[in-house]
Amino acid sequence: MTELRCRKSETLEGDNEEEEKQKEPELETKPPDVEEVSGSSAAAADGSQQKDEGEVKGGQHEQEESSRAQSCVKAKGLSASVFLQRLVRVFFGCLASVACGMLYAVYLSTYHDRKFWFSTRQELEREITFQGGSGVYYYYYKRLIAAPSFERGFYELVVDNRTVSGQTINAVERLSLYPELITSFIYRVTGSQDFVEPIYFYIGAVLGLQAVYITALFVCSWVMSGTWVAGMLAVAWYVINRADTTKVDHGLPLRDNWALPYFSWQVTALTGFLRNKIGSSTEMFCYLTMSATTFTFLLVWEHGHYVLFIQGFCLFLLDSFDLVPPRKIADIHKVYLSSLFLAYMFQFQNTALLSSPLLSLLIGSVLARYFQQRMKVGPLVARVMKLFLHFYLVFTSGITYSYLVKKLIAVNESDFILKFLEVKFGLNTTTDFVPNFLLCQESFQTSGQDLFLRLTQASVLPFYFLVLTVCLLSALQAIYRRLSGQPLCKTYSLENGGIGEHPEVVYHVFHTMLFGGLALLFDGMKYLWTPYVCMFTAFGVCSPDLWMTVFKWLKLKSIHPVVLSLILSTAVPTIIGFSLWREFSPRVLAELSELQEFYDADTVELMSWIKSQAPVAAVFAGSPQLLGAVKLCSGSAVTSLPLYSDIKLLKRTEDTYQVYAMRSAEDIYKLLTAQKTNYVIIEESICNELTLNKGCRIKDLLDISNGHIVYDKGEIYSFSKYGRFCHEIKMNYSPYTNYFTRVFWNRSYHVYKVNSVISFQY
């Protein structure tokens, strides 16, 4: 028995693997002699078996824990590697965007110096290079720098009686001089007067903002496409089409050049804010950036609220089609309202903001949403009917609000803008000088075919239409699904191929279409449209989602569509970039190597004479563009300013332009003395203007306004009992010599002194 017990014990201890598989069945089939073993022996065997089972279970638990630990380590390592890859991508993308901006600023600085020989000119010659009447803005910057303190300079601008003759104006409000205020303040605080001239600091600030502009377009295209290659392509197209993307070549101090960089960052922040896959911290950063840039944009440009109205209308469409969460639309409305309120306060209670179309749209949207709380529920037909009713309520409420505000506050510009739009769209005709004068400005004329030819030669327009078509059709599909009550896909992946389901993409579709339509009507709107054409097109050709959407429509099966879309999103921009580099890089570099020279000797001679011979308190009359240069170079008071948004200044400009009309010397004398004019400048380029479009010459517009036009067999002739004043006064005979005395002349300008005492000579 003792031998059998020992043998059985050895068997239980040695055959652990078999017991794990058989366990209880083996115990039930024990041989008969084993069953006769005493109870103490069986209990010992059972205890040994339980001990072995516990050891086996403990080993399994340890293996599971070790496998879990290994999987956690692998997951952490994988997440760390993914985070590192993203960090590297973001680092190189940010580096590329900043590098593009800095290189563009250096390029513009070099080009500006080559064009005007800026570094070799004297102070007077440098100031004349501010073209198109933009020099008046730099004059106020120079005046702030020369003031004994910033506070004193600010007060002199708010109560300015040294600019427009016979008037005390708030120049900060009238000309939106906050860029000059901020720049002069930074110039004083940083002590830059010790190592840089004021004019170079001013130009550097403008060119630095253009670098910010480029960087914003880069980041916006990068955010939408997911690759910073799109940003590089957007910058390349922007620089190549610089003549149609920026007005920095026409006049550095223009308000557009200060404001549009802020608008570009506002659009970039809005693009990130509208994305569905965005973290709370990133969303808050986009929201704060959007708030700051919206307010700044409204502050530095008096027309900013019109641009934001177009943007607000795009967001209104997104909200109406239920493509954006209502929470985000409410947050954007808060940004608009707070920015309008702050701009209203900082612009000295600007009444134009109270009747702005942006505020009217916001109020109409709030009222319509209050009355239509269940607009986004129901079947397709019901929702479409509710949508039309929503549009009707919004625009009716907005128009009613705007009408009431204009009646209560008496906004002066309302009737003037309405008459201008009626004439522009052919709804009415007028002989008034001001509307016809504005319509003849290049910015308000219809865009020509040259714009589209240049964009086609740069290869941006064909790809733009391709990207716009795909995104628009995909957006229409998404809108149909939302109106039908179907939810949008919450898990966005490349296989879905629905680029129109991204709210930021649909916004940019509406953005480019609306601004493109305005660019067809007004040539000046191309500077708001073309940069985003470059950005949007670069995003499209570099986005795998766009190519995947096309392949999903085509039901491609021969090649895996995901692989092919990834290949095309890399190959197509590479080919485009190589072709652009090969064709346009020599042209861009040639602009820097060509030695240009802009030197207007006659204007320099005129300004030198005014500074040396004319009295300090003299008042000059002339064309608005020339008066801007006179104000900058001499500081003398003028009768008008090159500001086309002020109806009062436009009326004064019309009176000054009468020197080119068929009016008597006595009439001209009365008009000029009413504006306290001491000297009047007559320009040969206006008096003897020869253009193909005769209806837009200054003298033709004056003849139409004064009723000096005769129509004969389809031809237009000018007729009056008086000769054209600018011609007759050069003859030096009475009665012209009774009222005016010529004091200066050269090939381009004739300056006449308005006699304070009339001398009758025969």
Disulfide bonds with the S-S distance in Angstrom:
Cys440-Cys696 2.08
Cys687-Cys726 2.07
